Amino acid sequence: MTVSTHEHSAADVIRVALVDDQVLVRSGFKMLIDSQPDLTVIAEAGSGREALQSPAILSADVILMDVRMPEMDGIEATEKLLSLPSLHGRPTPPRIVVLTTFDHDEYAFAAIQAGASGFLLKDVQPEDLLSGIRTVHTGNAVIAPSTTRRLLEHVSPLLSRNQACADGVAELVSTLTPREYDVFVKVAEGKSNPEIAEELFLSMATVKTHVGRILSKLNARDRVHVVVIAYQAGVVSP
């Protein structure tokens, strides 16, 4: 194992795992990620099944997961991985970023429902990939909520088919206080915390508190999940 000479200590370095059946894709991502002092690739897998059987993959902070793979696709792998009993004792489970294209919107949406914290296009700019990894590691969405809404506009018919799911999320939304609901709507519209604070005449600290409570009450993983819930509950629509 090579010891890094960068200023970041081992505890500061974000451990990344790559799950993709294309070796060249993994090699390119690995080269880019390992060039950063605060990021390192600790494991790779060529399929979802292989990822589930790899302790090294499971120990990662962030997993880049391809959607379309042989044996087990990224959607099934994401759902099964995050439900593994071995992860239940971890303070923070791995954050999974799905790699996809707009040609397969329904796969990306299904992956987010399965537990992924966001998605990136496979032709993402290098700086955006690196930024996305760092962002999702902090617990935030790996993409702008407005971009997520654009994706959901493509798959909104899928949301309206599941009435039981819509009823369930509507019940969760009903637990929000009036002010929390106001913030919830702004988040669903893709507004950032500073924008919400300005529009609702709140302090940044208050907005952060409301967002935290919203995530908790809605059992939402992150802001991406909040947008999904808003669509399912009919709060926002294409």
C-alpha positions as CSV (number, residue, x, y, z in Angstrom):
1,M,0.0,0.0,0.0
2,T,1.3,3.4,-0.9
3,V,1.4,6.0,1.9
4,S,0.2,9.4,0.8
5,T,2.5,12.3,1.2
6,H,-0.3,14.8,1.1
7,E,-1.3,16.9,4.1
8,H,-4.6,15.1,4.6
9,S,-4.4,12.5,7.4
10,A,-5.8,9.0,6.7
11,A,-8.9,10.0,8.7
12,D,-9.7,12.9,6.4
13,V,-9.4,10.9,3.2
14,I,-12.8,9.9,1.6
15,R,-12.7,6.2,0.7
16,V,-14.3,5.5,-2.7
17,A,-15.4,2.2,-4.2
18,L,-16.1,1.7,-7.9
19,V,-18.7,-0.8,-9.2
20,D,-18.9,-0.9,-12.9
21,D,-18.5,-3.8,-15.4
22,Q,-16.4,-1.7,-17.8
23,V,-12.7,-1.9,-16.8
24,L,-11.8,1.2,-18.8
25,V,-14.5,3.3,-17.0
26,R,-13.2,2.1,-13.6
27,S,-9.6,2.8,-14.6
28,G,-10.4,6.3,-15.7
29,F,-12.4,7.1,-12.6
30,K,-9.7,5.6,-10.4
31,M,-6.9,7.7,-12.0
32,L,-8.9,10.9,-11.6
33,I,-10.0,10.1,-8.0
34,D,-6.6,9.0,-6.8
35,S,-5.1,12.3,-8.1
36,Q,-6.8,14.1,-5.3
37,P,-5.2,14.4,-1.9
38,D,-8.5,13.9,0.0
39,L,-9.9,11.0,-2.1
40,T,-8.7,7.4,-2.7
41,V,-10.2,4.4,-4.4
42,I,-10.0,1.4,-2.0
43,A,-11.9,-1.2,-4.0
44,E,-13.5,-2.1,-7.3
45,A,-16.1,-4.6,-8.5
46,G,-17.4,-5.6,-11.9
47,S,-21.0,-6.4,-10.9
48,G,-23.5,-5.8,-8.2
49,R,-23.1,-9.4,-6.9
50,E,-19.4,-9.0,-6.7
51,A,-19.8,-5.7,-4.8
52,L,-22.1,-7.4,-2.2
53,Q,-19.5,-10.1,-1.5
54,S,-16.6,-7.6,-1.1
55,P,-15.9,-6.4,2.5
56,A,-13.6,-3.7,0.9
57,I,-16.5,-2.3,-1.1
58,L,-18.8,-2.2,2.0
59,S,-16.1,-0.3,4.0
60,A,-16.1,2.6,1.5
61,D,-17.5,6.0,2.4
62,V,-18.9,6.6,-1.1
63,I,-19.7,4.0,-3.8
64,L,-20.0,4.9,-7.5
65,M,-22.5,2.4,-8.8
66,D,-23.3,1.8,-12.5
67,V,-26.9,1.1,-13.2
68,R,-26.6,-1.5,-16.0
69,M,-24.4,-4.4,-15.1
70,P,-24.5,-8.2,-15.7
71,E,-25.4,-10.7,-12.9
72,M,-27.0,-8.0,-10.7
73,D,-27.7,-4.4,-11.8
74,G,-27.0,-1.3,-9.7
75,I,-30.6,-0.9,-8.6
76,E,-30.8,-4.3,-7.0
77,A,-27.3,-4.0,-5.6
78,T,-28.0,-0.6,-4.0
79,E,-31.1,-1.9,-2.3
80,K,-29.5,-5.1,-1.1
81,L,-26.2,-3.5,0.0
82,L,-27.9,-0.8,2.1
83,S,-30.1,-3.5,3.8
84,L,-27.1,-5.7,4.9
85,P,-27.2,-6.3,8.6
86,S,-23.4,-5.8,8.7
87,L,-24.0,-2.1,7.9
88,H,-26.5,-1.5,10.7
89,G,-23.9,-0.8,13.3
90,R,-22.2,1.9,11.3
91,P,-22.9,5.5,12.2
92,T,-23.1,6.3,8.5
93,P,-23.7,3.7,5.8
94,P,-21.9,4.1,2.5
95,R,-23.3,6.8,0.3
96,I,-24.2,5.5,-3.1
97,V,-24.0,7.6,-6.3
98,V,-25.6,6.0,-9.3
99,L,-23.9,6.4,-12.7
100,T,-26.4,6.7,-15.5
101,T,-27.5,8.5,-18.6
102,F,-30.8,10.4,-19.5
103,D,-31.5,7.5,-21.9
104,H,-32.4,5.5,-18.8
105,D,-34.2,7.9,-16.5
106,E,-36.4,5.2,-15.0
107,Y,-33.3,3.3,-13.8
108,A,-31.9,6.3,-12.1
109,F,-35.2,7.0,-10.3
110,A,-35.5,3.4,-9.2
111,A,-32.0,3.5,-7.8
112,I,-32.8,6.6,-5.8
113,Q,-35.9,4.9,-4.4
114,A,-33.6,1.9,-3.6
115,G,-31.5,4.1,-1.4
116,A,-29.0,5.9,-3.6
117,S,-28.1,9.4,-2.5
118,G,-28.1,10.8,-6.0
119,F,-26.8,10.2,-9.5
120,L,-24.4,11.5,-12.1
121,L,-24.2,11.1,-15.8
122,K,-21.4,8.8,-17.0
123,D,-20.0,11.6,-19.2
124,V,-19.8,14.0,-16.2
125,Q,-17.1,16.6,-16.2
126,P,-14.1,15.5,-14.0
127,E,-14.5,18.4,-11.6
128,D,-18.2,17.7,-11.2
129,L,-17.5,14.0,-10.4
130,L,-15.0,15.0,-7.7
131,S,-17.3,17.6,-6.3
132,G,-20.2,15.1,-6.3
133,I,-18.2,12.6,-4.3
134,R,-17.3,15.2,-1.7
135,T,-20.8,16.6,-1.5
136,V,-22.5,13.3,-1.0
137,H,-20.0,12.3,1.6
138,T,-21.3,15.2,3.7
139,G,-24.8,13.9,3.5
140,N,-26.1,16.3,0.9
141,A,-27.5,15.5,-2.5
142,V,-24.9,14.8,-5.2
143,I,-26.8,16.9,-7.7
144,A,-28.9,20.0,-7.6
145,P,-32.5,19.3,-6.7
146,S,-33.6,21.2,-9.8
147,T,-31.7,18.7,-11.9
148,T,-33.5,15.9,-10.0
149,R,-36.8,17.5,-10.7
150,R,-35.9,17.6,-14.4
151,L,-35.3,13.8,-14.2
152,L,-38.5,13.2,-12.3
153,E,-40.4,15.1,-15.0
154,H,-39.5,12.3,-17.3
155,V,-40.7,9.6,-14.9
156,S,-43.6,11.4,-13.2
157,P,-46.1,8.9,-14.8
158,L,-44.4,6.2,-12.7
159,L,-45.1,8.1,-9.5
160,S,-48.8,8.4,-10.1
161,R,-49.2,4.7,-10.6
162,N,-48.5,3.8,-7.0
163,Q,-51.4,5.3,-5.0
164,A,-50.5,3.4,-1.8
165,C,-47.1,5.0,-1.8
166,A,-48.6,8.4,-2.5
167,D,-51.0,8.0,0.5
168,G,-48.1,7.0,2.7
169,V,-45.9,10.0,1.9
170,A,-48.9,12.3,2.1
171,E,-49.4,11.2,5.7
172,L,-45.7,11.9,6.5
173,V,-46.0,15.4,4.9
174,S,-49.0,16.1,7.1
175,T,-46.8,15.8,10.2
176,L,-44.9,18.9,9.2
177,T,-45.6,22.2,10.9
178,P,-46.8,25.1,8.7
179,R,-43.3,26.6,8.6
180,E,-41.7,23.3,8.0
181,Y,-44.1,22.8,5.1
182,D,-43.1,26.1,3.6
183,V,-39.4,25.1,3.7
184,F,-40.3,21.7,2.4
185,V,-42.0,23.2,-0.7
186,K,-38.9,25.4,-1.3
187,V,-36.6,22.5,-1.1
188,A,-38.8,20.6,-3.5
189,E,-38.6,23.5,-5.9
190,G,-34.8,23.2,-5.9
191,K,-34.1,26.2,-3.8
192,S,-30.8,26.3,-1.8
193,N,-30.7,27.2,1.9
194,P,-29.6,30.8,1.3
195,E,-32.5,31.2,-1.2
196,I,-35.0,29.7,1.2
197,A,-33.7,32.0,4.0
198,E,-34.1,35.1,1.8
199,E,-37.6,34.2,0.4
200,L,-39.0,33.2,3.8
201,F,-37.2,35.8,5.8
202,L,-35.4,33.3,8.0
203,S,-31.9,33.0,9.3
204,M,-29.6,30.4,7.8
205,A,-29.5,28.6,11.1
206,T,-33.3,28.4,11.2
207,V,-33.5,27.0,7.7
208,K,-30.9,24.4,8.5
209,T,-32.9,23.4,11.6
210,H,-36.1,23.1,9.6
211,V,-34.4,21.1,6.9
212,G,-33.1,18.7,9.5
213,R,-36.5,18.2,11.0
214,I,-38.1,17.7,7.6
215,L,-35.6,15.0,6.7
216,S,-36.3,13.3,10.0
217,K,-40.1,13.5,9.8
218,L,-40.2,12.3,6.2
219,N,-37.6,9.6,6.8
220,A,-35.7,11.2,3.9
221,R,-32.0,10.4,3.3
222,D,-31.2,13.8,1.7
223,R,-32.6,16.6,-0.4
224,V,-32.9,14.4,-3.5
225,H,-35.2,12.1,-1.5
226,V,-37.2,15.1,-0.3
227,V,-37.9,16.0,-4.0
228,V,-39.0,12.4,-4.7
229,I,-41.4,12.6,-1.7
230,A,-42.8,16.0,-2.9
231,Y,-43.6,14.5,-6.3
232,Q,-45.2,11.4,-4.8
233,A,-47.3,13.5,-2.4
234,G,-48.4,15.8,-5.3
235,V,-46.9,18.8,-3.6
236,V,-45.0,19.6,-6.8
237,S,-45.6,18.5,-10.4
238,P,-43.9,18.8,-13.8
